[in-house]
Amino acid sequence: MENNFATNLKHLRIQSGMTQEELAKKMDKDYSTIGKWELGQRSPIMTDVIKIADIFQVSLEKLIGSSMIYDNATPIKISNNVASIPVLGKIPAGMPLEAIENTYAVDTVDIPVEWLKGDNHYFALKLEGDSMEPDYLDNDIVIFKQASDCENGQDCCIRINGFDATFKRVRKQENGIMVIPLNENNSTGFVSTFYSKEDIENMPIEILGIVKQIRRNKN
């Protein structure tokens, strides 16, 4: 089983509205220890893992298993062939930033129920930044189909270093991938970044989802 403890711990803490200091008190730890756990710089002993699972009322399997950040496959409500799913915070469309700091739902969007057929999963994020203009604009709601891989040239939600998330076009190459801002411009700092196969494995670089649809407010 893939161990996503650090990512899941931060997600659960933020989702519950708890600070690192508050969690540290519950754990009888220094708050800096919580920070190191969330950064993956240190690993807790099993008794601490069990206590964390108890605090957040999740199973050990879920706590240390696959990433929970984008696991919103269960719709909030289904009616009249429409499923409502939560919008989980914002994703940077500029330089990679700390991944989706507000991972609790900030809004909802409706999707067709038929999209959920075949055990397909979706998550929605609010876009922040202009590196993907003109196709995508600041404050667009982007609905992603959850996926761990993509076709060449698709626009994806990408996690870098296990914590940072960004939104870019992916060009596959023989020895790695190129992550491309559509609004590439040296004067604004929006430039493509190449990640080798070794980077993908070691950093790691992960595809989290592929764009399914954009929702844009009319001004």
Protein Blocks (a to p, Z undefined) as FASTA:
>chain_A
ZZfklmmmmmmmmmnopafklmmmmnopafklmmmmmnopaccdfklmmmmmmmnopafk
lmmmccfklmckbcfbdcehiacdddehjadfbdcddehkblccfbdcdddfklmgghia
cdddddedjklcckbcghiacdddddfbdcehiacdddehhlaccdddddddfkbccddd
fkgcfknopacddddfklmmmmpccdfbdcfbdcdddZZ
